[in-house]
Amino acid sequence: MSQHPVLTAEELAKIIHLIHQQYGYDFSNYARASLERRVLRCMQQAGLKTTYELKYSLINDKSFFDWFLQSLTVNVTEMFRDPIFYRDLREKVLPKLATYPVIKIWHAGCATGEEVFSMAILLAEAGLLERSRLYATDLNPANLEQARQGIIPLQQMKAYTDNYMQAGGKNAFSSYYTALYDHVIIRKEFRTNIVLAQHNLAVDQVFNEFQLICCRNVLIYFDRELQNRVFQLFHDSLSPLGYLAIGTKESIQTADVRTQFETISLPTRIYRRKQ
């Protein structure tokens, strides 16, 4: 019978400390239960039985750490995920953004870029892409590199096409990408206005002022203290009357800054910073 690795709270704390000391990534305010599950899954995939082996590999093998980081950070994403959210953006948010001479949007925790590509398509269909700047940031440099290439597995395009149509898409979805063997490449004109950069929500600061911030399905992996920090960061990064969109399983109601926002759409978690 194969022996599964065991991870105590003390050992997990030591691993978090080691990663912070060695590589500068701070996972200390990530939700512990979720983080523990992902560390254990990584150990099983790597065939490591003890935390001693894990720590040895993290300290002595940078390529192992790169793989570990990729496995540890949650990269679940898709184009036009939750189509009703994109309908609300199209109908309730974009008409207001259209009044700005330059539109600045931040996708925080962008993973491999599917949501920011979706936003670029939405803006293009509204005639707003040329005067928009989309800032897509993630903790993980491997995610950013994949987003930079704009490559998506072909097998996912049927589901993405369905999402796009349900989101009120106006064109043939295939007009936004070029198919090549077993993958597609998002056409360059829908990637030109995207700025990709590494940014760590746990420690990094405000770097611009935005009219819309999207950070969907990232905050659920943070503890209450870090969620509060990130909501404050988003508040400080938004222009007055700027919009904030979070995931459907996330809530602003427990955040210190909740009174600084009004609700635009509760089902799709779109909020607006007060004047």
C-alpha positions as CSV (number, residue, x, y, z in Angstrom):
1,M,0.0,0.0,0.0
2,S,1.5,3.4,-1.0
3,Q,2.1,5.8,1.8
4,H,0.6,9.3,1.3
5,P,2.7,12.3,2.5
6,V,1.5,14.0,5.7
7,L,1.7,17.7,6.3
8,T,1.3,19.3,9.8
9,A,0.5,22.9,10.3
10,E,4.0,23.5,11.6
11,E,5.6,21.9,8.6
12,L,3.4,23.9,6.2
13,A,4.5,27.1,8.0
14,K,8.2,26.1,7.6
15,I,7.6,25.5,3.8
16,I,5.9,28.9,3.5
17,H,8.8,30.5,5.3
18,L,11.4,28.7,3.2
19,I,9.7,29.8,-0.1
20,H,9.6,33.4,1.2
21,Q,13.2,33.4,2.3
22,Q,14.6,31.7,-0.8
23,Y,12.4,33.1,-3.6
24,G,10.5,36.1,-2.2
25,Y,7.0,34.6,-2.7
26,D,4.8,35.2,0.4
27,F,2.0,32.6,0.8
28,S,1.6,33.3,4.6
29,N,-1.9,34.8,4.2
30,Y,-3.3,32.2,1.7
31,A,-6.2,30.1,3.0
32,R,-4.4,27.3,4.8
33,A,-6.7,24.4,4.0
34,S,-6.5,25.1,0.3
35,L,-2.8,25.7,0.4
36,E,-2.2,22.4,2.3
37,R,-4.2,20.4,-0.3
38,R,-2.2,21.9,-3.1
39,V,1.2,21.3,-1.4
40,L,0.2,17.6,-0.7
41,R,-0.9,17.2,-4.3
42,C,2.4,18.5,-5.5
43,M,4.3,16.1,-3.2
44,Q,2.3,13.2,-4.5
45,Q,2.9,14.2,-8.2
46,A,6.6,14.5,-7.5
47,G,6.8,11.2,-5.6
48,L,7.9,12.9,-2.4
49,K,7.1,11.1,0.8
50,T,8.4,13.6,3.4
51,T,8.5,17.4,3.9
52,Y,12.3,17.0,4.3
53,E,12.5,15.8,0.6
54,L,10.2,18.6,-0.4
55,K,12.4,21.2,1.3
56,Y,15.6,19.7,-0.1
57,S,14.2,19.9,-3.6
58,L,12.9,23.5,-3.1
59,I,16.3,24.7,-1.9
60,N,18.5,22.9,-4.4
61,D,16.5,22.7,-7.6
62,K,15.2,26.0,-9.1
63,S,13.5,24.1,-12.0
64,F,11.6,22.1,-9.3
65,F,10.5,25.3,-7.6
66,D,9.3,26.7,-10.9
67,W,7.2,23.6,-11.4
68,F,6.0,23.7,-7.8
69,L,4.9,27.4,-8.2
70,Q,3.0,26.5,-11.3
71,S,1.3,23.7,-9.5
72,L,0.6,25.7,-6.4
73,T,-0.9,28.8,-8.0
74,V,-4.5,28.2,-9.2
75,N,-4.7,28.6,-13.0
76,V,-8.3,27.6,-13.6
77,T,-9.6,30.0,-16.2
78,E,-11.6,30.1,-19.5
79,M,-12.7,32.6,-22.1
80,F,-16.0,34.3,-21.3
81,R,-16.3,32.4,-18.1
82,D,-19.8,33.0,-16.6
83,P,-21.3,34.5,-19.8
84,I,-23.9,36.5,-17.8
85,F,-21.0,38.5,-16.2
86,Y,-19.8,39.5,-19.7
87,R,-23.4,40.5,-20.6
88,D,-23.5,42.7,-17.6
89,L,-20.1,44.3,-18.5
90,R,-21.4,44.9,-22.1
91,E,-24.7,46.5,-20.9
92,K,-23.9,48.1,-17.6
93,V,-20.2,49.0,-17.5
94,L,-18.8,49.6,-21.1
95,P,-21.3,52.4,-21.9
96,K,-19.9,54.3,-18.8
97,L,-16.3,53.4,-19.7
98,A,-16.9,54.8,-23.2
99,T,-17.1,58.3,-21.7
100,Y,-13.3,58.2,-20.8
101,P,-10.8,59.4,-23.4
102,V,-8.4,56.6,-22.3
103,I,-9.8,53.4,-20.7
104,K,-7.5,51.6,-18.3
105,I,-8.4,48.1,-17.1
106,W,-6.5,45.8,-14.7
107,H,-6.9,42.1,-14.7
108,A,-5.3,41.0,-11.4
109,G,-4.4,37.3,-11.2
110,C,-4.8,36.9,-14.9
111,A,-3.5,33.3,-15.1
112,T,-2.8,32.4,-18.7
113,G,-4.8,35.3,-20.1
114,E,-8.1,33.9,-21.2
115,E,-10.2,36.5,-19.4
116,V,-8.1,39.5,-20.6
117,F,-8.5,38.2,-24.2
118,S,-12.2,38.0,-23.6
119,M,-12.2,41.6,-22.4
120,A,-10.2,42.7,-25.5
121,I,-12.9,41.1,-27.7
122,L,-15.7,42.8,-25.7
123,L,-14.0,46.2,-26.1
124,A,-13.4,45.6,-29.8
125,E,-17.1,44.9,-30.4
126,A,-18.0,48.1,-28.5
127,G,-15.5,50.1,-30.6
128,L,-13.4,50.9,-27.5
129,L,-10.3,48.7,-27.9
130,E,-8.1,51.2,-29.7
131,R,-8.3,53.6,-26.7
132,S,-8.0,51.0,-24.0
133,R,-5.0,49.7,-22.1
134,L,-5.4,46.4,-20.5
135,Y,-2.9,45.5,-17.7
136,A,-2.8,41.8,-17.0
137,T,-0.8,40.7,-13.9
138,D,0.0,37.5,-12.2
139,L,2.2,36.1,-9.5
140,N,3.5,33.3,-11.8
141,P,5.9,34.2,-14.7
142,A,5.1,31.0,-16.5
143,N,1.5,32.0,-16.8
144,L,2.5,35.4,-18.1
145,E,4.7,33.8,-20.8
146,Q,1.8,31.6,-22.0
147,A,-0.5,34.7,-22.1
148,R,2.1,36.6,-24.0
149,Q,2.1,33.9,-26.7
150,G,-1.8,33.9,-26.9
151,I,-1.9,30.2,-27.4
152,I,-4.9,28.1,-26.3
153,P,-5.6,24.4,-26.8
154,L,-8.0,23.8,-29.7
155,Q,-10.1,21.3,-27.7
156,Q,-11.3,24.2,-25.5
157,M,-12.6,26.3,-28.3
158,K,-16.1,24.7,-28.5
159,A,-16.8,25.5,-24.9
160,Y,-15.4,29.0,-25.3
161,T,-17.5,29.6,-28.4
162,D,-20.6,28.6,-26.5
163,N,-19.6,31.0,-23.7
164,Y,-19.1,33.8,-26.2
165,M,-22.5,33.3,-27.8
166,Q,-24.2,33.2,-24.4
167,A,-22.4,36.4,-23.5
168,G,-24.1,38.2,-26.4
169,G,-21.2,37.8,-28.9
170,K,-21.7,39.7,-32.1
171,N,-19.4,38.0,-34.6
172,A,-18.2,34.5,-35.6
173,F,-15.9,33.6,-32.6
174,S,-13.4,32.0,-35.0
175,S,-12.7,35.5,-36.4
176,Y,-10.7,36.2,-33.3
177,Y,-8.1,33.5,-33.5
178,T,-6.1,31.5,-36.0
179,A,-6.2,27.7,-35.7
180,L,-2.9,25.8,-36.0
181,Y,-2.8,22.0,-35.6
182,D,-4.0,21.3,-32.0
183,H,-4.1,24.8,-30.7
184,V,-5.2,28.3,-31.7
185,I,-3.5,31.7,-31.4
186,I,-5.5,34.8,-30.4
187,R,-5.0,37.3,-33.3
188,K,-2.4,39.9,-32.7
189,E,-4.7,42.9,-32.9
190,F,-6.5,41.6,-29.8
191,R,-3.2,41.3,-27.8
192,T,-1.5,44.6,-28.9
193,N,-3.1,46.7,-26.1
194,I,-2.4,44.2,-23.3
195,V,0.5,44.9,-20.9
196,L,1.6,41.8,-19.1
197,A,3.6,42.1,-15.8
198,Q,4.4,40.2,-12.7
199,H,2.5,41.6,-9.6
200,N,2.0,40.0,-6.2
201,L,-1.3,41.0,-4.6
202,A,0.1,40.0,-1.2
203,V,2.9,42.5,-1.1
204,D,3.0,44.8,-4.1
205,Q,1.5,48.3,-4.3
206,V,-0.7,50.5,-6.5
207,F,0.9,51.1,-9.9
208,N,-1.7,53.0,-11.9
209,E,-5.3,54.4,-11.8
210,F,-8.0,52.2,-13.4
211,Q,-11.6,52.6,-14.5
212,L,-12.2,48.9,-14.1
213,I,-10.5,46.1,-12.1
214,C,-11.3,42.5,-12.6
215,C,-10.1,39.9,-10.1
216,R,-12.3,36.9,-10.3
217,N,-11.9,33.7,-8.4
218,V,-8.6,34.7,-6.8
219,L,-9.7,36.1,-3.4
220,I,-11.2,32.8,-2.4
221,Y,-7.7,31.5,-1.9
222,F,-6.7,34.3,0.6
223,D,-7.5,34.5,4.3
224,R,-9.6,37.4,5.6
225,E,-6.5,39.6,6.4
226,L,-5.1,39.3,2.9
227,Q,-8.6,39.8,1.3
228,N,-8.8,43.1,3.3
229,R,-5.4,44.2,2.0
230,V,-6.3,43.4,-1.6
231,F,-9.7,45.2,-1.4
232,Q,-8.0,48.3,0.0
233,L,-5.4,48.0,-2.9
234,F,-8.2,47.8,-5.4
235,H,-10.0,50.8,-3.9
236,D,-6.9,52.9,-4.0
237,S,-6.2,51.8,-7.6
238,L,-9.6,52.8,-8.9
239,S,-10.6,56.2,-10.1
240,P,-13.7,57.7,-8.4
241,L,-16.7,55.8,-9.9
242,G,-14.4,53.1,-11.2
243,Y,-15.7,49.5,-11.3
244,L,-14.6,46.4,-9.5
245,A,-15.5,42.9,-10.6
246,I,-14.9,39.8,-8.4
247,G,-15.8,36.2,-8.6
248,T,-19.4,34.9,-7.9
249,K,-18.2,32.9,-4.8
250,E,-16.4,36.0,-3.4
251,S,-17.9,38.8,-1.3
252,I,-17.0,42.4,-0.5
253,Q,-19.4,42.4,2.4
254,T,-16.7,41.5,5.0
255,A,-14.1,44.0,3.7
256,D,-13.2,47.1,5.6
257,V,-13.8,49.2,2.4
258,R,-17.3,47.8,1.7
259,T,-19.0,51.1,2.5
260,Q,-16.8,52.8,-0.2
261,F,-18.6,50.7,-2.9
262,E,-22.1,50.5,-4.3
263,T,-23.5,47.4,-5.9
264,I,-24.0,47.5,-9.7
265,S,-24.9,43.8,-10.1
266,L,-25.0,41.4,-7.1
267,P,-25.4,38.1,-9.1
268,T,-22.3,38.9,-11.1
269,R,-20.4,40.7,-8.3
270,I,-19.8,44.0,-10.1
271,Y,-19.3,47.0,-7.8
272,R,-18.6,50.7,-8.2
273,R,-16.3,52.9,-6.1
274,K,-18.2,55.8,-4.6
275,Q,-17.4,59.4,-5.6
